[in-house]
Amino acid sequence: MSVLSFLYSQLFVTPPLPQYDFTGQTFVITGGNTGLGLEAARHLVRLKAARIILGVRSLSRGEEAVRSLNIPPGSCEIEVLLLNLESYDSVKGFAAKVAEHGARIDAVLLNAGKATQDFYLAEGNESTLTVNVMSTFLLLILLLPGLRLSAARYGSIPRISIVASDRHVESNLPEWREKDPFAVLNDANRADMNKRYHVSKLLQILLVRALAECLATQKQEFHVSVNTLTPGLCRSSLIRDLRGLFAIQLAIMILLLARTTEVGSRTLVHAIGQGAESHGKYMNDGKIQEHALSAFVRSPEGKQASEKMWEELMIKLEVHQPNIRDLVRTR
């Protein structure tokens, strides 16, 4: 997305209010106790969702968020579960609880993420990569069996949407050409932490495109659709840990250009409101817009990077989840 396209989108495009009918459906939202995730949950309640599972880092804040939704008695059921994406054990525990009793899952909104300028390791990776990439995809893959079961039982197409960013255009990921890309990305001496959030969002997009190809041969009765989206620049707590000139620049941009959290959350709901037509696609302003992707992502080189980084991700994750490739394979 060019600068002019970004400015036009921020200043002149307002994603429409979602009007889907989600009667009887169950949703999982990570990062659901604040910001875009909470506002998306508010829309889902309005759209007659039967059940919403919120993944949160604090149960008390999660319960406070539920109270703020003012849900009419007997309508939508909300379950709050602990989820710390800096811990693989927490990710596995969350996925196991979601899968308990073979509960129905219609859509997963992977919204939780982080932006920081501080370099530290979590689960052996720079923490932004752990949260935005490693744990996000570990959770996605762990939830696939339950989603496929729901597809078969209810004749539906379960959807997975990852909240990426239009700022993925800030990087072409030169590290993908290295023998061990993640080793380079995890090198404190080489990491540009002012760009790390953008890199993590580019990785999300590349990895979803690779995953979509892995899932492309799914039998119809087990079909799961996956896409990425940008909510645009929104008012949120994402920049709370940033500082210095970088933080000042972002704060000014937010003041001048940002969408409200509610308007931004509409794009999340539109993403999980799509069907098979959005599989592997990128959404902008609540619509499928592949042309809004960077030239790198759409290039042959981007496809090579996508395939290589997917293999590197599998190598990293199978150390902690040995059957990770089996979970991805279609039935």
C-alpha positions, 0 to 999 in steps of 0.5 A: 500500500502506497503512502497515498493509498494509506492516507486515502484509506485513513481519511476517506474510507469508513468500513461499513458497520457489519451486518452478518447473522452469527446466530448460534455461532461460537468465536474465539478472540485473542487479546479480547479484553481491550481495544480492537478485540473487545470492540469486535466482541461487542459487534459479535454480541450485537450480531447474535453470536451464541458464545465468545471465548476471550483469550486474555492475560489477566482474568480480572481484566477479562471479567471487567471487559465482559461486564462492559459489554452489557450482555442481555441475560440469556443471549451471548455466553462469554468465557474468559480464559488465560492466554499468555503468548510469551509462553508455549505452555499457556498457548497449549493450555488455552487450546486444550480448554477451547477444545474441551468437550468438542465444542463448536468453533466457527471463527478464530480472531487472532488479534493479540499482539505486541510492539516493543523497542526492548529486545528480550527473549521469550521461548528462545525468540525475540519476544515480538516474534514469539507473540506475533508469530510463533505463538500465534501460529502455534495456537492457530495450528492447535485449533485446526482439528477442532475447526475441522470437526466443527466443519464436518458436524455443522456443515459450515466453513470455519474461519481464521483471521490474523490481524496483521498490518498495512505497515508490512510494506516497511520491510522486504525481510532480507533475512529470509535469504539467510541459512537460518533466518530466525537465528538472524532475527533473534540476534540482538546485535542485528535487530532493528527494534523500531522495525520489528513490529513491521517485520512480524506483521509481514511474517504473518502475511507470508506465513498465512499465504503458505498455510493457505496452500497447505490447506488448499487440498482440504476435503470440502467437509473439513474446509477451514478458511484463513486470511489476514487483515489490516484494521488500518491505523487505529486508536489503541494501546498497542504503542503503550510500550514505545518511547522516543522519537518513534513513539512521538511520530506514531502519536502524532499520526494517531492524533491526525489520522487514526480511526476510532477503535470501534471503526477499526474493529469493524474490519476484524468482524468483516474478516471473520464474516468471509467464506472460502473466497477469502482463503489465503487473502489479505483484507483492507477496509473490510474488503479483500484487496490483494493489491493493497499488499506490498509488491514484495509479498506479491512477487515471485521472491515473496512466494519463495520467502513465504515457502522458506519461512513456513518451513523454518517455522515448522522446524522451530515449532516441532521442537515444542509440538512434535506432531505440528506437521500432522496437525496441518495436514489435510484429512 
